[in-house]
Structure formats: structure tokens, C-alpha cells
């Protein structure tokens, strides 16, 4: 009776709206000698890609024929900021500065050497 169940993944946004993401049905066979024992199974689901509007509490719910069980949920805050690639303008500016500094040091050293 409890070997057949469905798993539902959904999230509730800040406005209280429920959105179903994914669901699947499972049929887990019981090995001989393991009847009438509680078993815990893990099922993972990755939500990708997250967007600015993906903030909310994500839940997993399992339904059997006569009852259901829901997880406590995981709150996810998705923001549009994060790691930003450095601009190539800065790389060019730094490279140019280092090159000019090296040339300046070389020119100064040649002038001092020629003076002697």
C-alpha cells in the first residue's frame, strides 16, 4: 500500500502563490524480510536556472493513496547581483600602465649607464 507514491516539488512566492515545478511517481519494491519496517529514501531535485523572480519557499510533498506528507520547505532568496566579470577596459589599462612603467625604468637605466 505504501510502496506506490507520488513526489511533488513546488514553491510559494512572496504573494502566497503556489507553483508546481516537477512531479514523479515512484513504485519501490520491498525486499523479502523487510516488511513492516520504516525506510527513509532520498530524492534530490535541482532547480535551475534561478532568476530574480525565483525567490520564495520551496517544498517537497509526498502523496500516498490515503495521506500526504509535506516537508518544512527551504527559503531561497534569488537576487540579480553577484559576481560580475571584470571589464576588459581595466585589463587593457593595467597592461598599458605596467608596460609604460617597464619602458620608463629601462630608459632611465640606459640613460644612467650611458652617462657613466
N, C-alpha and C positions, 0 to 999 in steps of 0.2 A: 504493500500500500504506500509506503514512504520512499520507495526506490524511484518512482517517477515524479519529477517535479520540474518547475519552470523557474528560470532566473531572470529577473528584470533589473535593468540598470536605468536610472532616471535621475534628473536633477530638478531642484526647485530654485528658481531665481529670486531676486530680492522683492519681486512683486507677488511672490507666492504661486507663480505659475509652474506647473509640473510638465516636464518634457521628457518623454521616453527616448532613450538613446539606443538601447540594444536589448534583445531578449533571446533566450535559447531554452530548449527543452533538454532535460537530462533523464537518462534511464540507467541507474547504477546497479549492476548486479551484486547480489550478496553472496560472498563466498561461503561454501559449506562450513558449518561450525561457528559462523559469525552472526547468526541470527540473534535478534533481541539485544543488540549492543549498539551504543551510541558511537557514531563515527563523525569526524569533522573532515570536510574536504575543502580545499581552497580553490577558488575560481577567480582569476585575475582578468581585468578588462582595462585597457589603456584608452584614454580619451585624447585624441589628437585631431587636429591641432586646436589648441586653446586660443580663444580670441578675447578681446576686451569684454564682449558680452557673455562670456562663459562663466562669470562669477556666480557662485551660488553653492548650495549644499548638494552633494552627490550621494545617492543612495543605491543600495542593492537590496532587492526583495526576492524572497523565495516563496513560491506558492505550491502547495500540495493540493490534493483533491478536497480536503476538508478544513485546512487552515493555511495561514501565511505567516512569515516571519520577516521583519524588516530590520536592517542594520541601523546604527546610530547616525550614519552619514559622515561625510568628510567635507568641510568647508574649503572651497577653493576661491582665492582672490586672483583674478587674471587682470593684469594691467598692461598698458601699451608701452611701458618703459622697460628698460633692461639694458643689456649690453648693446652698444652701438659701435659699429665698425669705425675705426679712425679714418678720417678723411685723407685721401691721397695727397691733398694740398699740403698737409702738415708734414707728410713724409718727404715730399719734394723740398719743402722749406728747410727741414732739418738736414737733409743730404747736402743741399746747396751751402748751408752755413758751415757744416763740417769741412766741405771741400774748400771753401774760401779761407777758412781758418788754417787748414793744412798748407795751402799755397802761400798764405801770408807768413807762416812760420818758416817755410822753405826759402822764400825770397829774403826774409830778414837774415837767415843763417848764411845765405850766399853773399849778401852784401857785407856782413861782418867778416866772412872768410876772405873776400876779395880785398878788403881794407888792410888786412894784415899783410 
